[in-house]
Amino acid sequence: MARPLRIEYSGAIYHITCRMVGEKTDHLDGMKWPADKRLFRDDADRARFLEQLEDRVQQFHIRLFLFVLMTNHFHLVFETPEANCSKFMQSLLTAYTVYYNLRHRRHGHLLDGRFKAKLVAGDDYLLALSRYVHLNPVQIGAMKDKPITVRIEALRSWRWSSYPSYIGKRKALHFVACGPLLAEMSGRPQEWPKRYREFVESGLSTPDDGIKAALKESPRSVGGDGFRAWIDELYQQRVATYACPEDVAFRHTTEPLAPNEVLRVLAEVLDVEPDAFRQRRYKSPLRAVAARMLIQYAAQSQRAVAALLEMGSGSAVCKQLSSLPEKLSEDQRLCRRVQQAAEHLLEIKTARNQWVANTRT
């Protein structure tokens, strides 16, 4: 049977699931599974996967909303501004498979077929899906039969999820975009983490049958009737035009911007000289902002960024990137300017890549 074609477009939001090759064993306590049935055998595996996820989120300019790592599978929910879901996932899964096989002295396929990808409608569906995904650690295996108080404690303390960052129990992860979903909460911004916590944990006592039904409605999408019909139409168009060289409707070519161009745009928006990004200043966020933009829009590695900004090493860049979310949350004016710069750079890159695509038709 031919593999289903992927639907990709700029701004698409996906719910991704990926499972260890072998039989499904969600009904078991994950820690009782044999080692060769575990996609993540220990915390070292999970930590390496998150490192690779972080690197590729930056490299492919993915907007990652949430993640949950279990024992034999994982969930991701993200947006693709550059219509590159397949390239992103292929890079991530290849890197992890190589690492896993080398570390655990095995060979062959690691995953059970292709990753599962469903397009997600925004607003209420995305919010409900975030609750469903974040609750995953306490909804399967022996944990689902525990008292609610025990499940809540386990949920809040599960390190391998974006949930602790959403509710303020862990520092923000700079490669996870919590803001859009938190902004759906009522009240003042300071209250959003608490509101989101209440929203998610209410699903333990009142199961959300609506999102469960929506997940079963279609193999390709999660949303209302109109959204599902639109995605099905895109899929049929994709099937009809597949293997036609002249068709470019679903082909996207992306080229990174030049590092100097990224720094020039950033300097203009922040009203500083380009050389300011190479100067070491106490508590200055400039190098951290420049590092993020160079990785996202010039496809530079952390080591390359270190050389460009005269920062010594890739670990120094990593440290700067880790501190950036806190700096942005403390300085709303800077946050707005950084967002403005990001939008401008994305416009330049999108326009340029569209021109390249048109010249190839």
Secondary structure, 3 states (H helix, E strand, C coil): CCCCCCCCCCCEEEEEEEEECCCCCCCCCHHHCCHHHCCCCCHHHHHHHHHHHHHHHHHCCCEEEEEEECCCEEEEEEEECCCCHHHHHHHHHHHHHHHHHHHCCCCCCCECCCCEEEEECCHHHHHHHHHHHHCHHHCCHHHHHCCHHHHHHHHHHCCCECHHHHCCCCCCCCCCCCHHHHCCCCCCHHHHHHHHHHHHHHHHCCCCHHHHHHHHHCCCEECCHHHHHHHHHHHHHHHHHCCCCCCCCCCCCCCCCCHHHHHHHHHHHHCCCHHHHHCCCCCCCHHHHHHHHHHHHCCCCHHHHHHHCCCCCHHHHHHHHHHHHHHHHHCHHHHHHHHHHHHHHHHHHHHHHHHHHHHCC
